[in-house]
């Protein structure tokens, strides 16, 4: 590593008070010298980073301050930034001072490679070289030779009297103004070209967007039409399939019902379901109770067959009340004995079903105030099924329906029937009470 404390001994502070009050040594130069002295003191105190900041400011104020440039290069090199140090040493404009600066850089490089830096021969920078400037500057070299080296404390005291605000020379200011104007003109031309190019590019982009949007709409419309056709095709196919299936099921159901009806008719009428012509009329054995076919007109057998067919038809369609009514119109003497039992079974089943259905429906009808319909439902039960296990309930609710319909005479008749015929019924007390109410 570079021994900064040893190297800084080569750089001595400048006695600013010895500088004559002349226009050649303006406040910028004085301030640069003060910052240089301040940087030397900071390096001695171990603050190389802060010293580099002061040196950069001094060089900005006084670009021909070669000693400050060399000191800044040394500090940068000591910090490990060799590339930065080379750039700083190369920034010395005077050819003679640049050669000396580069020699000092070589010395620093050799110093880094040496184990003991005290054994290296150090090039000395004379006092005259410390204060050499470019020939273009108006500073007098001999004047700077008269500057005496002072202590650091005096330099720090002199810094208090200096103004920090730099004074820019007129020529430099005019030159900078010209450079700024030229740069602004170039920037304006470039910006104008950029704006023109941006407008052209924007128009092209807008046109491309319009074309792209039109193509997208066309594709969307075509896709929508295609999807609609597909949906219609699928919907039509499904509807056709559903219709075909419905027709098929209806045909199967009709065939099944027709077959069942034919079988039932064949069973109870003695006809063959597969034959289109009727079978011969059954004959009854001669007896005193049942007339023979020769004694009874043939129309009775035909009428009986017709009624039986209707009865079976209603049974197949679960029209049980119609079965019961038709059964009571059939003359049993004209029904063959082999079919008579089956016909009775159909009747008994239908009677029980119709009784149960009608009796269960009266409660909802009564709550809705449909008293006439209640009577219509219960009277057939009393007529066709007098042995019904709940006949007392049927008679009571017929009387109640008449009472609710204001037909008190009929109501009294049915209540009296409950009291007279069904003394053990649960409706006995109710019927007795209603008779007292009606009077």
Buried (B, 14 or more C-beta within 10 A) or exposed (E): EBEBEEBBEBBBBBBBEEBEEEEEBBBBBBBBBBBBBBBBBBBBEEBBEBBBBBBBBBBEBBBBBBBBBBBBBBBBBBBEBBEBBBEBBBBBBBEEBBEBBBEBBEBBBEBBEEEEBEEEEBEEBEEEBBBBBBEEBEBBEEBBEEBEEBEBEBBBEBBEEBEEEBEEEEEEEEEEEEEEEEEEEEEEEEEEEEEEEEEEEEEEEEEEEEEEEEEEEEEEEEEEEEEEEEEEEEEEEEEEEEEEEEEEEEEEEEEEEEEEBBEBBBBBBBBEBEEEEEEEEBEBEEEEEEBEBEEBEEEBBEBBBEBBBBBBBBBBEEBBBBBBBBBEEBEEEBBBEEBEEBBEEBBEEBBBBBBBBBBEBBEEBBEEEBBEBBBBBBBBBBEBBEEBEBBBBBBBBBBBBBBBBEBBEBBBBBBBBBBEEBEEBEBBEBBBEBBEEEE
